[in-house]
Amino acid sequence: MRNKKIIISGGGLAGLISSIHLTRAGVQCQLIEKQSYPFHRVCGEYISNEVVPYLKSLDVYPEELRPSSIRQFQLTSVNGKSASLPLDLGGFGISRYQLDYFLFQKAKQYGVEFHLNTEVEKISFDSNHFLINTNRELYESDVVIGSFGKRSKLDIQLGRSFIQKRSPYVGVKYHLQLKNFPNDLIALHNFKDGYCGISRVESDRVNLCYLTHRKNLKTHRNIKEMEEAVLFQNPFLKNIFKEAIFLFDKPETINEISFETKAPVVEHILMAGDAAGMITPLCGNGMAMAIHSAKILSEHVIRFCNEDGYSREQMENDYANAWTRMFARRLQAGRHIQRLFGDMWTSNLAVNLALYTPPVANYLMKKTHGEVF
Ligand SMILES: Cc1cc2nc3c(=O)[nH]c(=O)nc-3n(C[C@H](O)[C@H](O)[C@H](O)COP(=O)(O)OP(=O)(O)OC[C@H]3O[C@@H](n4cnc5c(N)ncnc54)[C@H](O)[C@@H]3O)c2cc1C
């Protein structure tokens, strides 16, 4: 069966890149996104360089947005002990506000059909066919790509087990002007029950994004009081907050961030990006994984569309196996390494590892990243 209909549910990095990859290969698709570009997201906005050749091959590397180039890593412990290391592969810094909008425009040029401000409410599969209910219209398709991110109402509808458990993590993001912050640095500062990443994005802006345990917020009345009482215990963070000019009226926030294991195929929906599994943010690899999973997924969908005899079952099994081979260990390493963070003793241990045994620290970092693709 040729001319299959493809619907992509969610237009973050995984959804946008899938749409571009498929359309460039001659497979038409529609993308449904509940918001409208451009918009801010909670994200550290540091992307590993492992994605660069692939983005260039799709002609969507965002050179013209002048991303920052990041090569150095600084780690500080809860009480402010510091170590610095060169990054093996490095990365670039670009705001999601700009990057996602840029990819949206590219996707439109390639011919992707968008349905914005449209929320997918239910996806059902029957007789080899999908029905997609949204708050506006009903769509039908042969393939659904689930790229709806870390947590969506759809996870409840699909009965996914991770959504039943409460998750204690809250994410907070600001953009700053910060004069003396080096152009090529990503810093990761620990504080009690959390950690905060800081790095440059485009246009002289600095991203400051942290993950905290919910109990920090419960103990203090609001975000500002929590920052002063908890984050400021790390002298590096205190200085940054004092010196910075904050560019948002209020921070972007999200809660219930879960790092539980998920499945890459659910009810015949092929999941990509955080919808398939979320790596802990300290690894700085979630966006690269969203992009890489979109690539692998698109390759399987293209084969399903073009090759007679390549069945849905084969496509689902092949994709699930390829996803597991590529990402499962990385997610596990991220969960283990996160245990070294947010505690006085273990964060000092992590800094000492970086100071006195850089090869071990490099080895751990490599475990959370993939090869260039
Ligand atoms: C605090 C924090 C810091 C991070 N820092 C970094 C970092 O520095 N580097 C890095 O590489 N990664 C980082 N990450 C991870 C990274 O942000 C994610 O891995 C990445 O955004 C995943 O992309 P995605 O396309 O899967 O999901 P998203 O980018 O979240 O996109 C999902 C999209 O689906 C849409 N959607 C959801 N439900 C529906 C629905 N029902 N109908 C229609 N649309 C829907 C949403 O509006 C959204 O646009 C961080 C994450 C957190 C929480």
The ligand as an ORCA input file, in Angstrom:
! r2SCAN-3c Opt
* xyz 0 1
  C      15.152     21.281     33.242
  C      15.529     20.676     31.921
  C      16.707     21.046     31.284
  C      17.073     20.453     30.064
  N      18.239     20.821     29.457
  C      18.644     20.225     28.323
  C      19.859     20.603     27.681
  O      20.557     21.551     28.069
  N      20.239     19.906     26.562
  C      19.484     18.878     26.053
  O      19.901     18.287     25.052
  N      18.310     18.538     26.620
  C      17.866     19.184     27.731
  N      16.667     18.846     28.297
  C      15.841     17.809     27.631
  C      15.161     18.345     26.376
  O      14.471     19.539     26.651
  C      14.182     17.312     25.850
  O      14.798     16.046     25.843
  C      13.700     17.639     24.439
  O      13.027     18.861     24.431
  C      12.784     16.538     23.928
  O      12.180     16.926     22.710
  P      10.765     16.319     22.305
  O      10.510     16.740     20.917
  O      10.692     14.893     22.663
  O       9.718     17.034     23.310
  P       9.321     18.575     23.435
  O      10.393     19.451     22.928
  O       8.850     18.738     24.847
  O       8.052     18.717     22.449
  C       6.833     18.062     22.690
  C       5.761     18.871     21.950
  O       4.522     18.155     21.969
  C       3.463     19.088     22.163
  N       2.332     18.329     22.720
  C       2.256     17.690     23.914
  N       1.061     17.079     24.047
  C       0.377     17.350     22.902
  C      -0.913     17.017     22.443
  N      -1.738     16.254     23.191
  N      -1.317     17.466     21.242
  C      -0.490     18.230     20.471
  N       0.750     18.587     20.860
  C       1.170     18.150     22.048
  C       4.056     20.120     23.117
  O       3.374     21.361     23.065
  C       5.483     20.225     22.594
  O       5.609     21.241     21.620
  C      16.248     19.460     29.479
  C      15.048     19.106     30.099
  C      14.678     19.704     31.298
  C      13.383     19.305     31.941
*
